[in-house]
Amino acid sequence: MANTNPNVKGMHEGTTGVADKAKETAGTVADKAKDFASQAADRARDFGKSAVNTAESATAKVGSGVENLADKLRDNAPREGMMHNAAGKVADTLERSGRYLQEEGLTGMAEDLTGVIKRYPVPAVLVGIGIGYLIAHALRR
């Protein structure tokens, strides 16, 4: 038996309209939330890139400073004798270290460190434990 009451039919159509409007609003809110999340992710990615670039630049500056220190050490070292030889070796090491910092940066250093840890895992763990002990001991004071 079909319901021919116009009031019931109108209520059903009104309910369907409200449901459609609710779905449309929910879709709009979901789209806005996705846009917001996408913008936040883009900003975070940009911030991360900026931080990496800043750190790489700072590392290169430190490398340049270390190389300058090597030059100053050579200039101020005695011209002969055992101190001359020792100062020369230290200056050479500083120069190589400065060049390494400039050329490799933090990314290259992280890759090198990862390679060493993979090649020598047990000593790496022991060094980590030793560093942890030293930090803990220093913080207790």
SEKE-135660 format. One record per residue (C-alpha): residue number from 1; x negated, y, z. Coordinates in steps of 0.05 Angstrom, whole numbers, plus 32768, in hexadecimal, padded with zeros to 4 digits. Layout:
BEGIN
{kolro NUM, {X, Y, Z}}
...
//
This chain:
BEGIN
{kolro 1, {8000, 8000, 8000}}
{kolro 2, {7FDF, 8040, 7FE8}}
{kolro 3, {7FDD, 807D, 8015}}
{kolro 4, {7FFE, 80B6, 7FEF}}
{kolro 5, {7FFB, 80E8, 8028}}
{kolro 6, {7FD8, 8126, 800C}}
{kolro 7, {7FBB, 8139, 8050}}
{kolro 8, {7F95, 80F7, 8057}}
{kolro 9, {7F7C, 80FD, 8010}}
{kolro 10, {7F63, 8144, 801C}}
{kolro 11, {7F40, 812F, 805C}}
{kolro 12, {7F1B, 80F8, 8037}}
{kolro 13, {7F04, 8128, 8001}}
{kolro 14, {7EEF, 815B, 8036}}
{kolro 15, {7EC7, 8125, 805B}}
{kolro 16, {7EA5, 8111, 801B}}
{kolro 17, {7E93, 815A, 800D}}
{kolro 18, {7E75, 8162, 8052}}
{kolro 19, {7E4D, 8122, 804B}}
{kolro 20, {7E33, 8139, 8007}}
{kolro 21, {7E20, 817C, 8024}}
{kolro 22, {7DFC, 815A, 805F}}
{kolro 23, {7DD5, 812E, 802E}}
{kolro 24, {7DC2, 816A, 8005}}
{kolro 25, {7DAC, 8191, 8043}}
{kolro 26, {7D84, 8155, 805C}}
{kolro 27, {7D62, 814F, 8018}}
{kolro 28, {7D50, 8199, 8019}}
{kolro 29, {7D34, 8193, 8060}}
{kolro 30, {7D0C, 8156, 804C}}
{kolro 31, {7CF0, 817A, 800E}}
{kolro 32, {7CDC, 81B6, 8039}}
{kolro 33, {7CBB, 8188, 806C}}
{kolro 34, {7C94, 8165, 8034}}
{kolro 35, {7C7E, 81A9, 8018}}
{kolro 36, {7C68, 81C0, 805E}}
{kolro 37, {7C42, 817F, 806A}}
{kolro 38, {7C21, 8185, 8026}}
{kolro 39, {7C0C, 81CD, 8033}}
{kolro 40, {7BF1, 81BA, 8078}}
{kolro 41, {7BC9, 8181, 8059}}
{kolro 42, {7BAD, 81B0, 8024}}
{kolro 43, {7B99, 81E3, 8059}}
{kolro 44, {7B78, 81AC, 8083}}
{kolro 45, {7B52, 8193, 8047}}
{kolro 46, {7B3B, 81D9, 8035}}
{kolro 47, {7B26, 81E5, 807D}}
{kolro 48, {7AFF, 81A3, 807D}}
{kolro 49, {7ADC, 81B5, 803C}}
{kolro 50, {7ACB, 81FA, 8058}}
{kolro 51, {7AAF, 81DB, 8098}}
{kolro 52, {7A85, 81AA, 8070}}
{kolro 53, {7A6A, 81E2, 8043}}
{kolro 54, {7A59, 820C, 8080}}
{kolro 55, {7A36, 81D2, 80A2}}
{kolro 56, {7A0F, 81C2, 8062}}
{kolro 57, {79FA, 820B, 805B}}
{kolro 58, {79E4, 820D, 80A4}}
{kolro 59, {79BC, 81CD, 809B}}
{kolro 60, {7999, 81EB, 805E}}
{kolro 61, {7988, 822A, 8086}}
{kolro 62, {796C, 81FF, 80BF}}
{kolro 63, {7942, 81DA, 808B}}
{kolro 64, {7927, 821B, 8070}}
{kolro 65, {7917, 8232, 80B6}}
{kolro 66, {78F1, 81F1, 80C5}}
{kolro 67, {78C9, 81FA, 8085}}
{kolro 68, {78B8, 8242, 809A}}
{kolro 69, {78A2, 8228, 80DE}}
{kolro 70, {7873, 81F7, 80BB}}
{kolro 71, {7854, 8230, 8094}}
{kolro 72, {784B, 825A, 80D3}}
{kolro 73, {782B, 821E, 80F6}}
{kolro 74, {77FA, 8216, 80BD}}
{kolro 75, {77EA, 8260, 80BD}}
{kolro 76, {77DD, 8262, 8109}}
{kolro 77, {77B9, 8220, 8111}}
{kolro 78, {776E, 821C, 811A}}
{kolro 79, {7747, 8216, 80D9}}
{kolro 80, {7721, 81D7, 80EC}}
{kolro 81, {771C, 81A0, 8120}}
{kolro 82, {774D, 8171, 8141}}
{kolro 83, {7781, 81A8, 814E}}
{kolro 84, {777F, 81BA, 8104}}
{kolro 85, {778D, 8172, 80F0}}
{kolro 86, {77C5, 816A, 8123}}
{kolro 87, {77E5, 81AC, 810F}}
{kolro 88, {77E1, 8199, 80C6}}
{kolro 89, {7804, 8157, 80D2}}
{kolro 90, {783A, 8178, 80FB}}
{kolro 91, {7843, 81AE, 80C6}}
{kolro 92, {7848, 8179, 808F}}
{kolro 93, {787D, 8154, 80B7}}
{kolro 94, {78A4, 8194, 80C4}}
{kolro 95, {78A0, 81A6, 807A}}
{kolro 96, {78BA, 8162, 8064}}
{kolro 97, {78F2, 8166, 8098}}
{kolro 98, {7906, 81AB, 8081}}
{kolro 99, {7907, 8195, 8038}}
{kolro 100, {7930, 8157, 804B}}
{kolro 101, {7963, 8183, 8070}}
{kolro 102, {7969, 81B2, 8034}}
{kolro 103, {796F, 817B, 8000}}
{kolro 104, {7999, 8148, 8024}}
{kolro 105, {79C5, 8171, 8053}}
{kolro 106, {79F4, 8152, 8085}}
{kolro 107, {7A13, 8124, 8051}}
{kolro 108, {79D0, 8105, 803E}}
{kolro 109, {79BB, 80FF, 8087}}
{kolro 110, {79FC, 80DB, 8098}}
{kolro 111, {79F2, 80AB, 805D}}
{kolro 112, {79AA, 809E, 8072}}
{kolro 113, {79BE, 8092, 80BB}}
{kolro 114, {79F5, 8062, 80A4}}
{kolro 115, {79C2, 803C, 807B}}
{kolro 116, {7992, 8036, 80B5}}
{kolro 117, {79C9, 801E, 80E4}}
{kolro 118, {79DF, 7FE9, 80B1}}
{kolro 119, {7998, 7FD1, 80A8}}
{kolro 120, {7987, 7FCF, 80F2}}
{kolro 121, {79C8, 7FC7, 8119}}
{kolro 122, {79AB, 7FAB, 815B}}
{kolro 123, {7977, 7FE2, 8164}}
{kolro 124, {79AC, 8015, 8151}}
{kolro 125, {79DA, 7FFC, 8188}}
{kolro 126, {79A0, 7FFC, 81BA}}
{kolro 127, {798E, 8044, 81A6}}
{kolro 128, {79D7, 8057, 81AE}}
{kolro 129, {79D9, 8039, 81F4}}
{kolro 130, {7999, 805D, 8206}}
{kolro 131, {79B3, 80A0, 81EE}}
{kolro 132, {79F4, 8094, 8214}}
{kolro 133, {79CD, 8084, 8253}}
{kolro 134, {79A4, 80C3, 824C}}
{kolro 135, {79E1, 80EF, 8241}}
{kolro 136, {7A05, 80CF, 827C}}
{kolro 137, {79C8, 80D9, 82A8}}
{kolro 138, {79C1, 8122, 8293}}
{kolro 139, {7A0B, 8130, 82A0}}
{kolro 140, {7A08, 8112, 82E6}}
{kolro 141, {79D7, 8148, 82FD}}
//
